[in-house]
Amino acid sequence: MNKISAGNIQRCPWTSDDKLMIEYHDKEWGVPVHNDRKLFEFLLLEGFQAGLSWKTILHKRKNFRKAFDNFDFNKIAKYDRKKINSLLKDEGIIRNKMKIEAAISNAKAFIQVRKEFGTFDKYIWSFVNYKPIKNKFTHLKELPAKTELSDIISEDLRKRGFKFVGSTIVYAHMQATGMVNDHLVSCFRYSELK
């Protein structure tokens, strides 16, 4: 069954009773994002989420924002060994050397995509013909972890030098940035985003 919270608002049940998760669900998840810095933010955070819960990442998001120069991909692309070492000591983020190095190489690849397409937005949204895919799921168990489309996007990103962009991470990115509307049909956000 779907979660019902104060005021009888029906939400997707994955929000649990966590204030940050509810706020993220109600205001961000599934909202189409066309700002390159915001798209990069989600790409960076989804990469750090690999093997962890989104709740963990969400609770460290402010720390990530501070540690990674407000997700400025131009600055991140220039991070050196000294900066990597300082990030590895930052207890406010996920201190995983491979993920930190991936964030830097992804910033470089992100810049290259922008040079080729004008914006990352134009590139990534081309995979869905520039309009969100509207799913009609009624139960949480119906939501896929990945799709054929996320497989295709993942492969293309990897060819372009991106790391930590497996199909599951890509699909989570698609959900977060509104490329797909995976709110359950009974959720109040489903019709709002229609």
Contact map, one row per residue, 1 for C-alpha under 8 A:
11100000000010000000000000000000000000000000000000000000000000000000000000000000000000000000000000000000000000000000000000000000000000000010000000000000000000000000000000000000000000000000000000
11110000011110000000000000000000000000000000000000000000000000000000000000000000000000000000000000000000000000000000000000000000000000000010000000000000000000000000000000000000000000000110000000
11111000011110010000000000000000000000000000000000000000000000000000000000000000000000000000000000000000000000000000000000000000000000000000000000000000000000000000000000000000000000000000000000
01111101111000000000000000000000000000000000000000000000000000000000000000000000000000000000000000000000000000000000000000000000000000000000000000000000000000000000000000000000000000000000000000
00111111111000000000000000000000000000000000000000000000000000000000000000000000000000000000000000000000000000000000000000000000000000000000000000000000000000000000000000000000000000000000000000
00011111100000000000000000000000000000000000000000000000000000000000000000000000000000000000000000000000000000000000000000000000000000000000000000000000000000000000000000000000000000000000000000
00001111100000000000000000000000000000000000000000000000000000000000000000000000000000000000000000000000000000000000000000000000000000000000000000000000000000000000000000000000000000000000000000
00011111110000000000000000000000000000000000000000000000000000000000000000000000000000000000000000000000000000000000000000000000000000000000000000000000000000000000000000000000000000000000000000
00011111111000000000000000000000000000000000000000000000000000000000000000000000000000000000000000000000000000000000000000000000000000000000000000000000000000000000000000000000000000000011000000
01111001111100000000000000000000000000000000000000000000000000000000000000000000000000000000000000000000000000000000000000000000000000000000000000000000000000000000000000000000000000000111000000
01111000111110100000000000000000000000000000000000000000000000000000000000000000000000000000000000000000000000000000000000000000000000000000000000000000000000000000000000000000000000010111100000
01100000011111100000000000000000000000000000000000000000000000000000000000000000000000000000000000000000000000000000000000000000000000000001000000000000000000000000000000000000000000110110000000
11100000001111110000000000000000000000000000000000000000000000000000000000000000000000000000000000000000000000000000000000000000000000000001000000000000000000000000000000000000000000000000000000
00000000000111110000000000000000000000000000000000000000000000000000000000000000000000000000000000000000000000000000000000000000000000000001000000000000000000000000000000000000000000000000000000
00000000001111111100110010000000000000000000000000000000000000000000000000000000000000000000000000000000000000000000000000000000000000000000000000000000000000000000000000000000000000000000000000
00100000000011111100110000000000000000000000000000000000000000000000000000000000000000000000000000000000000000000000000000000000000000000000000000000000000000000000000000000000000000000000000000
00000000000000111110110000000000000000000000000000000000000000000000000000000000000000000000000000000000000000000000000000000000000000000000000000000000000000000000000000000000000000000000000000
00000000000000111111110000000000000000000000000000000000000000000000000000000000000000000000000000000000000000000000000000000000000000000000000000000000000000000000000000000000000000000000000000
00000000000000001111111000000000000000000000000000000000000000000000000000000000000000000000000000000000000000000000000000000000000000000000000000000000000000000000000000000000000000000000000000
00000000000000000111111100000000000000000000000000000000011000000000000000000000000000000000000000000000000000000000000000000000000000000000000000000000000000000000000000000000000000000000000000
00000000000000111111111110000000000000000000000000000010010000000000000000000000000000000000000000000000000000000000000000000000000000000000000000000000000000000000000000000000000000000000000000
00000000000000111111111111000000000000000000000000000000000000000000000000000000000000000000000000000000000000000000000000000000000000000000000000000000000000000000000000000000000000000000000000
00000000000000000011111111110000000000000000000000000000000000000000000000000000000000000000000000000000000000000000000000000000000000000000000000000000000000000000000000000000000000000000000000
00000000000000000001111111111000000000000000000000000000000000000000000000000000000000000000000000000000000000000000000000000000000000000000000000000000000000000000000000000000000000000000000000
00000000000000100000111111111000000000000000000000000000000000000000000000000000000000000000000000000000000000000000000000000000000000000000000000000000000000000000000000000000000000000000000000
00000000000000000000011111111000000000000000000000000000000000000000000000000000000000000000000000000000000000000000000000000000000000000000000000000000000000000000000000000000000000000000100000
00000000000000000000001111111010000000000000000000000000000000000000000000000000000000000000000000000000000000000000000000000000000000000000000000000000000000000000000000000000000000000000000000
00000000000000000000001111111110000000000000000000000000000000000000000000000000000000000000000000000000000000000000000000000000000000000000000000000000000000000000000000000001100000000000000000
00000000000000000000000111111110000000000000000000000000000000000000000000000000000000000000000000000000000000000000000000000000000000000000000000000000000000000000000000000011110000000000000000
00000000000000000000000000011111000000000000000000000000000000000000000000000000000000000000000000000000000000000000000000000000000000000000000000000000000000000000000000000011111111100000000010
00000000000000000000000000111111100000000000000000000000000000000000000000000000000000000000000000000000000000000000000000000000000000000000000000000000000000000000000000000001110000000000000010
00000000000000000000000000000111110000000000000000000000000000000000000000000000000000000000000000000000000000000000000000000000000100000000000000000000000000000000000000000000111000000000000000
00000000000000000000000000000011111001100000000000000000000000000000000000000000000000000000000000000000000000000000000000000000000000000000000000000000000000000000000000000000110000000000000000
00000000000000000000000000000001111101100000000000000000000000000000000000000000000000000000000000000000000000000000000010000000000000000000000000000000000000000000000000000000000000000000000000
00000000000000000000000000000000111111100000000000000000000000000000000000000000000000000000000000000000000000000000000010000000000000000000000000000000000000000000000000000000000000000000000000
00000000000000000000000000000000011111110000000000000000000000000000000000000000000000000000000000000000000000000000001110000000000000000000000000000000000000000000000000000000000000000000000000
00000000000000000000000000000000001111111000000000000000000000000000001110000000000000000000000000000000000000000000000000000000000000000000000000000000000000000000000000000000000000000000000000
00000000000000000000000000000000111111111100000000000000000000000000001000000000000000000000000000000000000000000000000000000000000000000000000000000000000000000000000000000000000000000000000000
00000000000000000000000000000000111111111110000000000000000000000000000000000000000000000000000000000000000000000000000110000000000000000000000000000000000000000000000000000000100000000000000000
00000000000000000000000000000000000111111111000000000000000000000000001010000000000000000000000000000000001001000000000000000000000000000000000000000000000000000000000000000000000000000000000000
00000000000000000000000000000000000011111111100000000000000000000000001000000000000000000000000000000000000000000000000000000000000000000000000000000000000000000000000000000000000000000000000000
00000000000000000000000000000000000001111111110000000000000000000000000000000000000000000000000000000000000000000000000000000000000000000000000000000000000000000000000000001001100000000000000000
00000000000000000000000000000000000000111111111000000000000000000000000000000000000000000000000000000000000000000000000000000000000000000000000000000000000000000000000000001000000000000000000000
00000000000000000000000000000000000000011111111100000000000000000000000000000000000000000000000000000010010000000000000000000000000000000000000000000000000000000000000000000000000000000000000000
00000000000000000000000000000000000000001111111110000000100010000000000000000000000000000000000000000000000000000000000000000000000000000000000000000000000000000000000000000000000000000000000000
00000000000000000000000000000000000000000111111111000000000000000000000000000000000000000000000000000000000000000000000000000000000000000000000000000000000000000000000010011000000000000000000000
00000000000000000000000000000000000000000011111111000000000000000000000000000000000000000000000000100010000000000000000000000000000000000000000000000000000000000001100010000000000000000000000000
00000000000000000000000000000000000000000001111111010000100000000000000000000000000000000000010000100000000000000000000000000000000000000000000000000000000000000000000000000000000000000000000000
00000000000000000000000000000000000000000000111111111101100000000000000000000000000000000000000000000000000000000000000000000000000000000000000000000000000000000000000000000000000000000000000000
00000000000000000000000000000000000000000000011111111000000000000000000000000000000000000000000000000000000000000000000000000000000000000000000000000000000000000001000010000000000000000000000000
00000000000000000000000000000000000000000000000011111000000000000000000000000000000000000000000000000000000000000000000000000000000000000000000000000000000000000000000000000000000000000000000000
00000000000000000000000000000000000000000000000111111101100000000000000000000000000000000000000000000000000000000000000000000000000000000000000000000000000000000000000000000000000000000000000000
00000000000000000000000000000000000000000000000011111111100000000000000000000000000000000000000000000000000000000000000000000000000000000000000000000000000000000000000000000000000000000000000000
00000000000000000000000000000000000000000000000010011111110000000000000000000000000000000000000000000000000000000000000000000000000000000000000000000000000000000000000000000000000000000000000000
00000000000000000000100000000000000000000000000000001111111000000000000000000000000000000000000000000000000000000000000000000000000000000000000000000000000000000000000000000000000000000000000000
00000000000000000000000000000000000000000000000010011111111100000000000000000000000000000000000000000000000000000000000000000000000000000000000000000000000000000000000000000000000000000000000000
00000000000000000000000000000000000000000000100110011111111110000000000000000000000000000000000000000000000000000000000000000000000000000000000000000000000000000000000000000000000000000000000000
00000000000000000001100000000000000000000000000000000111111110000000000000000000000000000000000000000000000000000000000000000000000000000000000000000000000000000000000000000000000000000000000000
00000000000000000001000000000000000000000000000000000011111111000000000000000000000000000000000000000000000000000000000000000000000000000000000000000000000000000000000000000000000000000000000000
00000000000000000000000000000000000000000000000000000001111111110000000000000000000000000001100000000000000000000000000000000000000000000000000000000000000000000000000000000000000000000000000000
00000000000000000000000000000000000000000000100000000000111111111000000000000000000000000000000000000000000000000000000000000000000000000000000000000000000000000000000000000000000000000000000000
00000000000000000000000000000000000000000000000000000000001111111100000000000000000000000000000000000000000000000000000000000000000000000000000000000000000000000000000000000000000000000000000000
00000000000000000000000000000000000000000000000000000000000111111110000000000000000000000001100000000000000000000000000000000000000000000000000000000000000000000000000000000000000000000000000000
00000000000000000000000000000000000000000000000000000000000111111111010000000000000000000001100000000000000000000000000000000000000000000000000000000000000000000000000000000000000000000000000000
00000000000000000000000000000000000000000000000000000000000011111111111000000000000000000000000000000000000000000000000000000000000000000000000000000000000000000000000000000000000000000000000000
00000000000000000000000000000000000000000000000000000000000001111111110000000000000000000000000000000000000000000000000000000000000000000000000000000000000000000000000000000000000000000000000000
00000000000000000000000000000000000000000000000000000000000000111111110000000000000000100100100000000000000000000000000000000000000000000000000000000000000000000000000000000000000000000000000000
00000000000000000000000000000000000000000000000000000000000000011111111100010000000000000000000000000000000000000000000000000000000000000000000000000000000000000000000000000000000000000000000000
00000000000000000000000000000000000000000000000000000000000000001111111100110000000000000000000000000000000000000000000000000000000000000000000000000000000000000000000000000000000000000000000000
00000000000000000000000000000000000000000000000000000000000000011111111100000000000000000000000000000000000000000000000000000000000000000000000000000000000000000000000000000000000000000000000000
00000000000000000000000000000000000011011000000000000000000000001001111110010000000000000000000000000000000000000000000000000000000000000000000000000000000000000000000000000000000000000000000000
00000000000000000000000000000000000010000000000000000000000000000001111111110000000000000000000000000000000000000000000000000000000000000000000000000000000000000000000000000000000000000000000000
00000000000000000000000000000000000010010000000000000000000000000000001111111000000000000000000000000000001101100000000000000000000000000000000000000000000000000000000000000000000000000000000000
00000000000000000000000000000000000000000000000000000000000000000000000111111100000000000000000000000000001100100000000000000000000000000000000000000000000000000000000000000000000000000000000000
00000000000000000000000000000000000000000000000000000000000000000000100111111110000000000000000000000000000000000000000000000000000000000000000000000000000000000000000000000000000000000000000000
00000000000000000000000000000000000000000000000000000000000000000001101111111110000000000000000000000011001000000000000000000000000000000000000000000000000000000000000000000000000000000000000000
00000000000000000000000000000000000000000000000000000000000000000000000011111110000000000000000000000001111100000000000000000000000000000000000000000000000000000000000000000000000000000000000000
00000000000000000000000000000000000000000000000000000000000000000000000001111111000000000000000000000001000000000000000000000000000000000000000000000000000000000000000000000000000000000000000000
00000000000000000000000000000000000000000000000000000000000000000000000000111111111100000000000000000001000000000000000000000000000000000000000000000000000000000000000000000000000000000000000000
00000000000000000000000000000000000000000000000000000000000000000000000000000111111100000000000000000000000000000000000000000000000000000000000000000000000000000000000000000000000000000000000000
00000000000000000000000000000000000000000000000000000000000000000000000000000011111110000000000000000000000000000000000000000000000000000000000000000000000000000000000000000000000000000000000000
00000000000000000000000000000000000000000000000000000000000000000000000000000011111111000000000000000000000000000000000000000000000000000000000000000000000000000000000000000000000000000000000000
00000000000000000000000000000000000000000000000000000000000000000000000000000011111111100000000000000000000000000000000000000000000000000000000000000000000000000000000000000000000000000000000000
00000000000000000000000000000000000000000000000000000000000000000000000000000011111111110000000010011000000000000000000000000000000000000000000000000000000000000000000000000000000000000000000000
00000000000000000000000000000000000000000000000000000000000000000000000000000000111111111000000000000000000000000000000000000000000000000000000000000000000000000000000000000000000000000000000000
00000000000000000000000000000000000000000000000000000000000000000000000000000000011111111100000000000000000000000000000000000000000000000000000000000000000000000000000000000000000000000000000000
00000000000000000000000000000000000000000000000000000000000000000010000000000000001111111100101000010000000000000000000000000000000000000000000000000000000000000000000000000000000000000000000000
00000000000000000000000000000000000000000000000000000000000000000000000000000000000111111110001110000000000000000000000000000000000000000000000000000000000000000000000000000000000000000000000000
00000000000000000000000000000000000000000000000000000000000000000000000000000000000011111110001000000000000000000000000000000000000000000000000000000000000000000000000000000000000000000000000000
00000000000000000000000000000000000000000000000000000000000000000010000000000000000001111111101000000000000000000000000000000000000000000000000000000000000000000000000000000000000000000000000000
00000000000000000000000000000000000000000000000000000000000000000000000000000000000000011111111000000000000000000000000000000000000000000000000000000000000000000000000000000000000000000000000000
00000000000000000000000000000000000000000000000000000000000100110000000000000000000000000111110000000000000000000000000000000000000000000000000000000000000000000000000000000000000000000000000000
00000000000000000000000000000000000000000000000000000000000100110010000000000000000000100111111000000000000000000000000000000000000000000000000000000000000000000000000000000000000000000000000000
00000000000000000000000000000000000000000000000100000000000000000000000000000000000000000011111100000000000000000000000000000000000000000000000000000000000000000000000000000000000000000000000000
00000000000000000000000000000000000000000000000000000000000000000000000000000000000000111110111110010000000000000000000000000000000000000000000000000000000000000000000000000000000000000000000000
00000000000000000000000000000000000000000000000000000000000000000000000000000000000000010000011111110000000000000000000000000000000000000000000000000000000000000000000000000000000000000000000000
00000000000000000000000000000000000000000000000000000000000000000000000000000000000100010000001111111000000000000000000000000000000000000000000000000000000000000000000000000000000000000000000000
00000000000000000000000000000000000000000000000000000000000000000000000000000000000000000000000111111100000000000000000000000000000000000000000000000000000000000000000000000000000000000000000000
00000000000000000000000000000000000000000000001100000000000000000000000000000000000000000000000111111110000000000000000000000000000000000000000000000000000000000001000000000000000000000000000000
00000000000000000000000000000000000000000000000000000000000000000000000000000000000100100000001111111111000000000000000000000000000000000000000000000000000000000000000000000000000000000000000000
00000000000000000000000000000000000000000000000000000000000000000000000000000000000100000000000011111111100000000000000000000000000000000000000000000000000000000000000000000000000000000000000000
00000000000000000000000000000000000000000000000000000000000000000000000000000000000000000000000001111111110000000000000000000000000000000000000000000000000000000111000000000000000000000000000000
00000000000000000000000000000000000000000001001000000000000000000000000000010000000000000000000000111111111000000000000000000000000000000000000000000000000000000010000000000000000000000000000000
00000000000000000000000000000000000000000000000000000000000000000000000000011110000000000000000000011111111100000000000000000000000000000000000000000000000000000000000000000000000000000000000000
00000000000000000000000000000000000000000000000000000000000000000000000000001000000000000000000000001111111110000000000000000000000000000000000000000000000000001110000000000000000000000000000000
00000000000000000000000000000000000000000001000000000000000000000000000000001000000000000000000000000111111111000000000000000000000000000000000000000000000000001110000000000000000000000000000000
00000000000000000000000000000000000000010000000000000000000000000000000011011000000000000000000000000011111111100000000000000000000000000000000000000000000000000000000000000000000000000000000000
00000000000000000000000000000000000000000000000000000000000000000000000011001000000000000000000000000001111111110000000000000000000000000000000000000000000000000000000000000000000000000000000000
00000000000000000000000000000000000000000000000000000000000000000000000000000000000000000000000000000000111111111000000000000000000000000000000000000000000000011100000000000000000000000000000000
00000000000000000000000000000000000000010000000000000000000000000000000010000000000000000000000000000000011111111100000100000000000000000000000000000000000000000100000000000000000000000000000000
00000000000000000000000000000000000000000000000000000000000000000000000011000000000000000000000000000000001111111110000000000000000000000000000000000000000000000000000000000000000000000000000000
00000000000000000000000000000000000000000000000000000000000000000000000000000000000000000000000000000000000111111111000000000000000000000000000000000000000000000000000000000000000000000000000000
00000000000000000000000000000000000000000000000000000000000000000000000000000000000000000000000000000000000011111111111100100000000000000000000000000000000000010000000000000000000000000000000000
00000000000000000000000000000000000000000000000000000000000000000000000000000000000000000000000000000000000001111111111100000000000000000000000000000000000000000000000000000000000000000000000000
00000000000000000000000000000000000000000000000000000000000000000000000000000000000000000000000000000000000000111111111000000000000000000000000000000000000000000000000000000000000000000000000000
00000000000000000000000000000000000000000000000000000000000000000000000000000000000000000000000000000000000000011111110000000000000000000000000000000000000000000000000000000000000000000000000000
00000000000000000000000000000000000000000000000000000000000000000000000000000000000000000000000000000000000000001111111101100000000000000000000000000000000000000000000000000000000000000000000000
00000000000000000000000000000000000000000000000000000000000000000000000000000000000000000000000000000000000000001111111101000000000000000000000000000000000000000000000000000000000000000000000000
00000000000000000000000000000000000100000000000000000000000000000000000000000000000000000000000000000000000000001110111111100000000000000000000000000000000000000000000000000000000000000000000000
00000000000000000000000000000000000100100000000000000000000000000000000000000000000000000000000000000000000001001100111111110000000000000000000000000000000000000000000000000000000000000000000000
00000000000000000000000000000000011100100000000000000000000000000000000000000000000000000000000000000000000000000000001111111000000000000000000000000000000000000000000000000000000000000000000000
00000000000000000000000000000000000000000000000000000000000000000000000000000000000000000000000000000000000000000000111111111100010000000000000000000000000000000000000000000000000000000000000000
00000000000000000000000000000000000000000000000000000000000000000000000000000000000000000000000000000000000000001000101111111110000000000000000000000000000000000000000000000000000000000000000000
00000000000000000000000000000000000000000000000000000000000000000000000000000000000000000000000000000000000000000000000111111110000000000000000000000000000000000000000000000000000000000000000000
00000000000000000000000000000000000000000000000000000000000000000000000000000000000000000000000000000000000000000000000011111111111000000000000000000000000000000000000000000000001000000000000000
00000000000000000000000000000000000000000000000000000000000000000000000000000000000000000000000000000000000000000000000001111111110000000000000000000000000000000000000000000000000000000000000000
00000000000000000000000000000000000000000000000000000000000000000000000000000000000000000000000000000000000000000000000000111111110000000000000000001000100000000000000000000000000000000000000000
00000000000000000000000000000000000000000000000000000000000000000000000000000000000000000000000000000000000000000000000000001111111110000000000000000000000000000000000000000000001000000000000000
00000000000000000000000000000000000000000000000000000000000000000000000000000000000000000000000000000000000000000000000000001111111000000000000000000000000000000000000000000000000000000000000000
00000000000000000000000000000000000000000000000000000000000000000000000000000000000000000000000000000000000000000000000001001111111100000000000000000000000000000000000000000000000000000000000000
00000000000000000000000000000000000000000000000000000000000000000000000000000000000000000000000000000000000000000000000000001001111110000000000000000000000000000000000000000000001000000000000000
00000000000000000000000000000001000000000000000000000000000000000000000000000000000000000000000000000000000000000000000000000001011111000000000000000000000000000000000000000000011110000000000000
00000000000000000000000000000000000000000000000000000000000000000000000000000000000000000000000000000000000000000000000000000001001111100000000000000000000000000000000000000000001110000000000000
00000000000000000000000000000000000000000000000000000000000000000000000000000000000000000000000000000000000000000000000000000000000111110000000000000000000000000000000000000000000111000000000001
00000000000000000000000000000000000000000000000000000000000000000000000000000000000000000000000000000000000000000000000000000000000011111000000000000000000000000000000000000000000111000000000000
00000000000000000000000000000000000000000000000000000000000000000000000000000000000000000000000000000000000000000000000000000000000001111100000000000000000000000000000000000000000001011000000000
00000000000000000000000000000000000000000000000000000000000000000000000000000000000000000000000000000000000000000000000000000000000000111111011000000000000000000000000000000000000001111000000000
00000000000000000000000000000000000000000000000000000000000000000000000000000000000000000000000000000000000000000000000000000000000000011111010000000000000000000000000000000000000000011100000000
11000000000000000000000000000000000000000000000000000000000000000000000000000000000000000000000000000000000000000000000000000000000000001111111000000000000000000000000000000000000000010000000000
00000000000111000000000000000000000000000000000000000000000000000000000000000000000000000000000000000000000000000000000000000000000000001111111000000000000000000000000000000000000000010000000000
00000000000000000000000000000000000000000000000000000000000000000000000000000000000000000000000000000000000000000000000000000000000000000011111100000000000000000000000000000000000000000000000000
00000000000000000000000000000000000000000000000000000000000000000000000000000000000000000000000000000000000000000000000000000000000000001111111100000000000000000000000000000000000000000000000000
00000000000000000000000000000000000000000000000000000000000000000000000000000000000000000000000000000000000000000000000000000000000000001011111110000000000000000000000000000000000001000000000000
00000000000000000000000000000000000000000000000000000000000000000000000000000000000000000000000000000000000000000000000000000000000000000000111111100000000000000000000000000000000000000000000000
00000000000000000000000000000000000000000000000000000000000000000000000000000000000000000000000000000000000000000000000000000000000000000000001111100000000000000000000100110000000000000000000000
00000000000000000000000000000000000000000000000000000000000000000000000000000000000000000000000000000000000000000000000000000000000000000000000111110110000000000000001101100000000000000000000000
00000000000000000000000000000000000000000000000000000000000000000000000000000000000000000000000000000000000000000000000000000000000000000000000111111110000000000000001000100000000000000000000000
00000000000000000000000000000000000000000000000000000000000000000000000000000000000000000000000000000000000000000000000000000000000000000000000001111111000000000000000000000000000000000000000000
00000000000000000000000000000000000000000000000000000000000000000000000000000000000000000000000000000000000000000000000000000010000000000000000000111111100000000000000000000000000000000000000000
00000000000000000000000000000000000000000000000000000000000000000000000000000000000000000000000000000000000000000000000000000000000000000000000001111111110000000000001101100000000000000000000000
00000000000000000000000000000000000000000000000000000000000000000000000000000000000000000000000000000000000000000000000000000000000000000000000001111111111000000000011000000000000000000000000000
00000000000000000000000000000000000000000000000000000000000000000000000000000000000000000000000000000000000000000000000000000000000000000000000000011111111100000000000000000000000000000000000000
00000000000000000000000000000000000000000000000000000000000000000000000000000000000000000000000000000000000000000000000000000010000000000000000000001111111110000000001001000000000000000000000000
00000000000000000000000000000000000000000000000000000000000000000000000000000000000000000000000000000000000000000000000000000000000000000000000000000111111111000000111001000000000000000000000000
00000000000000000000000000000000000000000000000000000000000000000000000000000000000000000000000000000000000000000000000000000000000000000000000000000011111111100000010000000000000000000000000000
00000000000000000000000000000000000000000000000000000000000000000000000000000000000000000000000000000000000000000000000000000000000000000000000000000001111111110000000000000000000000000000000000
00000000000000000000000000000000000000000000000000000000000000000000000000000000000000000000000000000000000000000000000000000000000000000000000000000000111111111100100000000000000000000000000000
00000000000000000000000000000000000000000000000000000000000000000000000000000000000000000000000000000000000000000000000000000000000000000000000000000000011111111110100000000000000000000000000000
00000000000000000000000000000000000000000000000000000000000000000000000000000000000000000000000000000000000000000000000000000000000000000000000000000000001111111100000000000000000000000000000000
00000000000000000000000000000000000000000000000000000000000000000000000000000000000000000000000000000000000010001000000000000000000000000000000000000000000111111100000000000000000000000000000000
00000000000000000000000000000000000000000000000000000000000000000000000000000000000000000000000000000000110010000000000000000000000000000000000000000000000011111110000000000000000000000000000000
00000000000000000000000000000000000000000000000000000000000000000000000000000000000000000000000000000100110011000000000000000000000000000000000000000000000011111111100000000000000000000000000000
00000000000000000000000000000000000000000000000000000000000000000000000000000000000000000000000000000110110000000000000000000000000000000000000000000000000001001111110000000000000000000000000000
00000000000000000000000000000000000000000000001001000000000000000000000000000000000000000000000000100100000000000000000000000000000000000000000000000000000000000111110010000000000000000000000000
00000000000000000000000000000000000000000000001000000000000000000000000000000000000000000000000000000000000000000000000000000000000000000000000000000000010011000111111111000000000000000000000000
00000000000000000000000000000000000000000000000000000000000000000000000000000000000000000000000000000000000000000000000000000000000000000000000000000010011000000011111111000000000000000000000000
00000000000000000000000000000000000000000000000000000000000000000000000000000000000000000000000000000000000000000000000000000000000000000000000001100110110000000000111111100000000000000000000000
00000000000000000000000000000000000000000000000000000000000000000000000000000000000000000000000000000000000000000000000000000000000000000000000011000100000000000000111111110000000000000000000000
00000000000000000000000000000000000000000000011001000000000000000000000000000000000000000000000000000000000000000000000000000000000000000000000000000000000000000001111111111000000000000000000000
00000000000000000000000000000000000000000000000000000000000000000000000000000000000000000000000000000000000000000000000000000000000000000000000001000100110000000000111111111100000000000000000000
00000000000000000000000000000000000000000000000000000000000000000000000000000000000000000000000000000000000000000000000000000000000000000000000011100100000000000000001111111110000000000000000000
00000000000000000000000000000000000000000000010000000000000000000000000000000000000000000000000000000000000000000000000000000000000000000000000010000000000000000000000111111111000000000000000000
00000000000000000000000000000000000000000110010000000000000000000000000000000000000000000000000000000000000000000000000000000000000000000000000000000000000000000000000011111111100000000000000000
00000000000000000000000000000000000000000000000000000000000000000000000000000000000000000000000000000000000000000000000000000000000000000000000000000000000000000000000001111111111100000000000000
00000000000000000000000000001100000000000000000000000000000000000000000000000000000000000000000000000000000000000000000000000000000000000000000000000000000000000000000000111111111111000000000000
00000000000000000000000000011110000000000100000000000000000000000000000000000000000000000000000000000000000000000000000000000000000000000000000000000000000000000000000000011111111000000000000000
00000000000000000000000000011111100000100100000000000000000000000000000000000000000000000000000000000000000000000000000000000000000000000000000000000000000000000000000000001111111100000000000000
00000000000000000000000000001111100000000000000000000000000000000000000000000000000000000000000000000000000000000000000000000000000100000000000000000000000000000000000000000111111110000000000000
00000000000000000000000000000101000000000000000000000000000000000000000000000000000000000000000000000000000000000000000000001001001110000000000000000000000000000000000000000111111110000000000000
00000000000000000000000000000100000000000000000000000000000000000000000000000000000000000000000000000000000000000000000000000000000111100000000000000000000000000000000000000110111111000000000000
00000000000000000000000000000100000000000000000000000000000000000000000000000000000000000000000000000000000000000000000000000000000111100000000000000000000000000000000000000010011111100000010010
00000000000000000000000000000100000000000000000000000000000000000000000000000000000000000000000000000000000000000000000000000000000001111000001000000000000000000000000000000010000111110000010000
00000000000100000000000000000100000000000000000000000000000000000000000000000000000000000000000000000000000000000000000000000000000000001000000000000000000000000000000000000000000011111010110000
00000000001100000000000000000000000000000000000000000000000000000000000000000000000000000000000000000000000000000000000000000000000000011111000000000000000000000000000000000000000001111110010000
00000000000000000000000000000000000000000000000000000000000000000000000000000000000000000000000000000000000000000000000000000000000000011100000000000000000000000000000000000000000000111111011000
01000000011100000000000000000000000000000000000000000000000000000000000000000000000000000000000000000000000000000000000000000000000000000100000000000000000000000000000000000000000000011111010000
01000000111100000000000000000000000000000000000000000000000000000000000000000000000000000000000000000000000000000000000000000000000000000000000000000000000000000000000000000000000000111111111000
00000000111000000000000000000000000000000000000000000000000000000000000000000000000000000000000000000000000000000000000000000000000000000000000000000000000000000000000000000000000000001111111100
00000000001000000000000001000000000000000000000000000000000000000000000000000000000000000000000000000000000000000000000000000000000000000000000000000000000000000000000000000000000000100011111110
00000000000000000000000000000000000000000000000000000000000000000000000000000000000000000000000000000000000000000000000000000000000000000000000000000000000000000000000000000000000011111111111111
00000000000000000000000000000000000000000000000000000000000000000000000000000000000000000000000000000000000000000000000000000000000000000000000000000000000000000000000000000000000000001011111111
00000000000000000000000000000000000000000000000000000000000000000000000000000000000000000000000000000000000000000000000000000000000000000000000000000000000000000000000000000000000000000001111111
00000000000000000000000000000110000000000000000000000000000000000000000000000000000000000000000000000000000000000000000000000000000000000000000000000000000000000000000000000000000010000000111111
00000000000000000000000000000000000000000000000000000000000000000000000000000000000000000000000000000000000000000000000000000000000001000000000000000000000000000000000000000000000000000000011111
